Amino acid sequence: MLQTFFLLVLSNLFMTFAWYGHLKHLKGQPLVIAILVSWGIAFAEYCFQVPANRIGINSFSLPQLKVMQEVITMVVFAVFAVIYMGVPITRNLLWAALCLAGSAYFIFKDGLPGR
C-alpha cells in the first residue's frame, strides 16, 4: 500500500511540473517548445502512474484509488503553487483542503476491500 502512495506522489510531482512548470520557465518560448518539454516530463509521470495503479488495485477499490490520486494531486499542487509559484495561501484553499479530507474520509470509511 505504501508503494502505491509513494509512486502516486512521484507521479504527481512530474505531472504538476509538466502541466504548470512551463508557466514559470518557458514563458518566452514558442508554444511548441512548452508542449514538447511538457510531454517529456509527462512521460516520466506515466512511468510512475501506471505501476502505481497496477499495484494499488490489489489493495484498494477503484474509487479509493481514484480519490487517493486526487487528494495527492491537490496536496502536491498546493505545495507547488505556494512554494514554487508563489501563490498566496487563501481561506478558499484551506476550505478546498477540508473538502478533500472529507472525500477521503467517506471513500475509505468502510475500509479496504477484503477487510
C-alpha positions in Angstrom: 0.0 0.0 0.0 2.8 2.4 0.8 4.4 1.6 -2.5 1.2 2.8 -4.3 1.2 6.0 -2.3 4.9 6.9 -3.0 4.5 6.1 -6.7 1.5 8.3 -6.9 3.4 11.2 -5.1 6.3 10.8 -7.6 3.8 10.7 -10.5 2.1 13.8 -9.3 5.3 15.7 -8.9 6.2 15.1 -12.5 2.6 15.8 -13.6 2.4 19.1 -11.8 5.7 20.2 -13.4 4.6 19.0 -16.8 1.3 20.9 -16.6 2.4 24.1 -14.8 6.2 24.4 -14.8 6.3 25.9 -18.2 4.3 28.9 -17.0 7.3 29.9 -14.9 10.2 28.7 -17.1 9.2 28.8 -20.7 7.1 32.0 -20.9 9.1 33.4 -23.7 9.4 30.2 -25.7 7.2 29.2 -28.5 4.2 27.1 -27.5 5.5 24.0 -29.4 8.6 24.1 -27.1 6.5 24.1 -24.0 4.4 21.3 -25.3 7.4 19.1 -26.2 9.1 19.7 -22.8 5.8 19.0 -21.0 5.3 15.8 -23.0 8.8 14.7 -22.0 8.1 15.3 -18.3 4.7 13.7 -18.6 6.3 10.5 -19.9 8.2 10.2 -16.6 4.8 10.8 -14.8 3.3 7.8 -16.6 6.3 5.7 -15.7 5.2 6.1 -12.1 1.4 6.4 -12.5 0.8 3.2 -14.4 2.7 0.9 -11.9 1.0 2.8 -9.0 -2.4 1.9 -10.4 -1.5 -1.7 -11.2 -0.1 -2.2 -7.7 -2.8 -0.2 -6.0 -5.7 -2.1 -7.5 -4.6 -5.1 -5.5 -5.2 -3.3 -2.2 -7.7 -0.5 -2.9 -11.1 -0.4 -4.7 -11.1 1.6 -7.9 -13.0 4.6 -6.3 -10.5 4.5 -3.4 -7.6 4.5 -5.8 -9.0 7.5 -7.7 -9.8 9.5 -4.6 -6.3 8.9 -3.2 -4.9 10.0 -6.5 -6.9 13.2 -6.4 -6.0 14.1 -2.8 -2.4 13.5 -3.6 -2.7 15.6 -6.7 -4.2 18.5 -4.8 -1.7 18.4 -2.0 1.2 18.3 -4.4 -0.3 21.1 -6.4 -1.0 23.2 -3.4 2.7 22.8 -2.2 3.9 23.5 -5.7 1.7 26.6 -6.1 2.6 28.1 -2.8 6.3 27.3 -2.6 7.4 27.1 -6.2 5.0 29.5 -8.0 4.5 32.0 -5.1 0.7 31.7 -4.9 -0.6 33.0 -1.6 -2.5 30.7 0.8 -6.1 31.8 1.0 -9.1 30.8 3.1 -10.6 29.1 0.0 -7.5 27.0 -0.5 -7.9 25.8 3.1 -11.7 25.1 2.6 -10.8 23.1 -0.5 -8.3 21.1 1.5 -11.1 20.4 4.1 -13.4 19.2 1.3 -10.7 16.8 0.0 -10.2 15.4 3.5 -13.9 14.8 3.7 -13.9 13.0 0.4 -11.0 10.8 1.6 -12.9 10.1 4.8 -16.0 8.9 3.0 -14.4 6.8 0.4 -12.3 4.9 3.0 -15.0 4.9 5.7 -16.0 1.3 5.0 -12.4 0.1 5.0 -10.3 -1.5 2.3 -11.7 -4.2 0.0 -11.5 -7.7 1.5 -11.1 -6.5 5.1 
